[in-house]
């Protein structure tokens, strides 16, 4: 997927002016936070479970090589094959080689963000193989030629009428009087077309929410059942997974699964939680003849041992973006690559470089809500600050920003000068805004006032008020 992260500001400006997107965001904004809150309230040990989840992931990352080797050995014992891939190119080549060896013409795919990162669809199409997305949201996006805008609800940005319009363009046999009044109508229409694809597929590709070291299993969670059909009907099942998905034991996986659905959708558990261990064995009624796992690094091992290692704890629940005011103002496409929202603002610079993704860690209010709802307690604001520091150190931030920070740094080291200037500024701004209580235009602050008014100061500065209250004995 081609990154447009450097154009974040332009992307965001277009998103704010898109009435269809804003309608979709307004409709969905309150839903996930309310569902997560209800799920949390129904599980008294939820906060303790967050600590357990954090500790499981930390322990695994500290011994990542051991658990990956243990997992790979158990995959091979169960008749599967592991393909170690350092880069995206290596992973694409591995997937293509498997498909070509078995003569695949059609490949069904379960929802997989790592496949988006690797641009698997485009690679297969370029070699004459037809990939078919089977997740309902991914299916409509494939029809529309759009990338996902959310990691668990890929079509978050669409309204019902967008679905109907897209279906009518591609499903040419649709009767003119067919009405899509409810979600069920959309699901039935997609199912009608996808069933034949499931049956025709030579290879099925899924992602993996977890890889279990003690058994060599892969785990996927879905709400539609498409993942099960993708991995059991074709002759060959390919799992795509990044290295941090491994966990030590089944018990560890269950602890994380208890956090995952509650944090993502407010469910106790997803409708389908499927464990796959190797290929079909003698006596099995269904399952693939071959089971392959393509394990991808693609920059993640370079994060181990750095200030960004905590990002590898992420279990892709999307709780951070479901509670993010910035995400719900501009949507996922504004971030310009596979991973949007707060987690993308940390992960994307790690994978494609701060030179290409420097806008993302700056697209944050630092309200801290993302960290407070993360099921494994990833300190996302702290890591965004680290990326801002890296950007500044490499002279990648705009000169105006650098100059402003330089002036600010000089002033805050001189408290007396700082207090005098802030008092003068507060007095002057209060005079300018005395009629309306706000400032719609201000020199040196056009980046703020171009999109919103600046509230005019109404009294003392914080320092002056604090000093006065101390003198009066009120503090």
C-alpha positions, 0 to 999 in steps of 0.5 A, a space after each residue: 500500500 502506497 503511503 500518503 502519510 506525508 500528506 496527512 494535513 491535506 488528507 485531514 483537511 479533505 476529510 473535515 470537508 467530506 459530508 459523507 465521511 463526517 456522517 459516518 463518523 458522527 454515527 459511529 463515534 459513541 458506539 464503541 466507547 459505550 460498549 467497551 465501558 459496559 463490557 468492563 463494568 461486567 467483568 470486575 477483574 478487568 483492570 487486573 486482567 490488563 496487568 496480566 495481559 501487559 505482563 504476558 506480552 512483556 515476558 514474551 518480548 523479552 524471550 522472543 527468540 525462544 518462543 518463536 523457535 518453540 512455536 516453529 518447532 511445534 508447527 513442523 511437528 504438526 505437519 505445517 511449514 514455517 517461512 521466515 521473512 525479514 522484509 515485505 518483499 520476502 513475504 510477498 515472494 513466499 506467498 506467491 511461490 506457494 500459490 504458484 506451486 499449487 497452481 492457484 487461480 483464486 485465493 480467498 482472504 480473511 481479514 488481515 492487516 498484515 496482508 494490507 501492510 505487505 500489499 498481498 492483493 496487489 502482488 497476487 493480481 500482478 501475477 495473474 492470481 485473483 484474491 477475494 476478500 471475504 470479510 464483509 467490510 473488506 469485500 466492499 472496500 475491494 469492490 470500491 478500490 479503497 484501503 481499510 479506514 479502521 483495523 477492526 471495522 475496515 469500512 467504518 467510513 461508509 454509510 448504507 447508501 455507499 454499500 448499495 451504490 457499490 453493489 449496484 455497480 459490480 453486481 450487475 444482476 441486481 434487480 432494480 427494485 432490490 432494496 437495502 434497508 437493513 444490514 441483513 440485506 447487505 449481508 445476504 447480497 455479499 454472502 450470495 456472491 462469496 459462497 461460490 468464491 469460497 468453493 472455487 478457491 485453491 488457497 485461503 489466506 488468513 491473519 493471526 491474532 495469536 501464535 501459541 508457542 506450546 502447540 504451534 497453533 494460530 488463532 483468529 477471531 471473527 464475527 462472520 465465520 468467513 475466516 473458518 471457510 477461508 482456512 478449511 475449504 481450500 486445499 492450502 491454508 496460508 497464515 500471515 503473521 508478524 513476529 510479535 503475535 507469538 504467546 507462550 501458552 494456551 492459557 496466555 492466549 485465553 487471557 488476552 482473548 478475554 481482553 481483546 473482544 471486550 476492548 474492541 467491540 464490547 463483546 465477551 468473546 467474538 462469535 468465532 474464535 478459531 484455533 488451527 494446528 497444522 494440516 488435515 490429519 487422517 480421519 479429519 473430515 475437513 481442513 487443508 492439505 497444506 498449512 503454511 505460516 509466513 512469519 514477517 519481521 519487516 522492521 519489528 525486530 529493530 524495535 526490540 530493546 528501544 523506547 518503542 518496544 512497548 508498541 509490540 504489545 499491541 493486540 490490534 483491538 482498536 480501542 485507542 482509535 475508538 476513543 481518539 478525538 483526532 481519529 473521529 474528526 478525520 477518519 482512518 484514511 487521513 493517516 495515509 497508511 495501513 495503521 491509523 489512530 494513536 497506535 498507527 501514529 507510533 507504529 507507522 513511523 517505526 515501519 516506514 520511517 519518521 521522515 515519511 510519517 512525521 505528521 502522525 505523532 504530531 496529530 494528537 491532543 495528548 489527552 491520554 485516553 488511548 493509553 487509559 483504554 489500551 488493554 495491555 497498557 501501551 504508553 502511546 502518548 509517551 512514544 509519540 513524544 519520543 517520535 517528536 523528539 526524533 523528528 526534531 533531532 533530525 531537523 525534519 520538523 518545519 523551520 517555523 516549528 523549530 524556531 518557535 520551540 527555540 524561542 520557547 526554550 529560551 523563555 522557559 529558562 528565564 522565569 522572570 522574563 517569561 512571566 512578564 511576557 505572558 502577563 503582557 500577552 494575556 492583557 493584550 489578547 484580552 483587549 483584542 477579544 473583549 467584544 466577542 470573547 474570542 479571536 478569529 485571526 491572530 498573527 503567528 497563530 494562523 495554523 490555529 485560527 484558520 480552523 477554529 477561534 482562539 478563546 480570549 484570556 479573561 483574567 490573570 495568567 496561571 502563575 499570577 493567579 497561583 501566586 495570589 492564591 498562595 498569598 491569600 492562604 487559599 492554597 
